[in-house]
């Protein structure tokens, strides 16, 4: 894995970001010798409308009676 200097990163930021996307991560070294890792953020592949189901012990007749009761109110 290549380690880029701070000066190189400033000049070639777009290319380094593309490289991080392709390789998974890129390392940058600052003037003090500290090393930083740049990784692309993982984007969730699920829909925000996907919700977990809830396991309930409810029957079809319970649901139908609840619907009828709500219809009678309005």
C-alpha positions as CSV (number, residue, x, y, z in Angstrom):
1,X,0.0,0.0,0.0
2,X,1.3,3.4,-0.9
3,X,1.7,6.1,1.8
4,X,1.3,9.6,0.5
5,X,2.8,12.7,2.0
6,X,0.6,15.6,3.1
7,X,1.9,17.7,0.3
8,X,1.1,15.0,-2.3
9,X,-2.4,14.6,-0.9
10,X,-3.1,18.3,-1.2
11,X,-2.1,18.3,-4.8
12,X,-3.7,15.0,-5.8
13,X,-6.7,14.8,-3.5
14,X,-9.2,13.7,-6.2
15,X,-6.9,11.0,-7.5
16,X,-6.2,9.8,-3.9
17,X,-9.9,9.6,-3.1
18,X,-10.5,7.6,-6.3
19,X,-7.6,5.3,-5.3
20,X,-9.1,4.8,-1.8
21,X,-12.4,3.9,-3.5
22,X,-10.6,1.3,-5.7
23,X,-8.2,-0.1,-3.1
24,X,-10.3,0.2,0.0
25,X,-8.0,2.6,1.9
26,X,-5.1,5.0,1.4
27,X,-2.6,6.1,4.0
28,X,-1.4,9.7,4.4
29,X,1.6,10.8,6.5
30,X,1.8,14.3,7.9
31,X,5.0,16.3,8.6
32,X,5.2,15.0,12.1
33,X,5.2,11.4,10.9
34,X,1.7,10.6,12.0
35,X,-0.1,8.3,9.6
36,X,-3.8,8.6,8.8
37,X,-6.0,6.2,6.9
38,X,-8.7,7.4,4.4
39,X,-11.4,4.8,3.7
40,X,-14.6,5.3,1.7
41,X,-17.7,5.2,3.8
42,X,-19.9,2.1,3.3
43,X,-23.3,3.0,2.1
44,X,-26.2,0.8,3.4
45,X,-27.7,-1.3,0.7
46,X,-31.0,-1.6,2.4
47,X,-34.0,0.6,2.0
48,X,-34.9,2.9,4.9
49,X,-38.4,1.5,4.6
50,X,-37.2,-2.0,5.5
51,X,-38.3,-2.7,9.0
52,X,-38.0,-5.7,11.2
53,X,-41.1,-7.8,11.7
54,X,-42.6,-8.2,15.1
55,X,-43.6,-11.7,16.2
56,X,-47.0,-11.5,17.9
57,X,-49.6,-14.1,18.8
58,X,-52.5,-12.4,17.1
59,X,-55.0,-14.1,14.9
60,X,-56.8,-13.1,11.8
61,X,-60.1,-12.7,13.7
62,X,-58.3,-10.3,16.2
63,X,-57.1,-8.1,13.3
64,X,-60.6,-8.1,11.6
65,X,-62.3,-7.2,14.8
66,X,-59.8,-4.3,15.4
67,X,-60.5,-3.1,11.9
68,X,-64.3,-3.3,12.3
69,X,-64.0,-1.5,15.7
70,X,-62.0,1.4,14.2
71,X,-64.4,1.7,11.2
72,X,-67.4,2.0,13.7
73,X,-65.7,4.9,15.5
74,X,-65.2,7.0,12.3
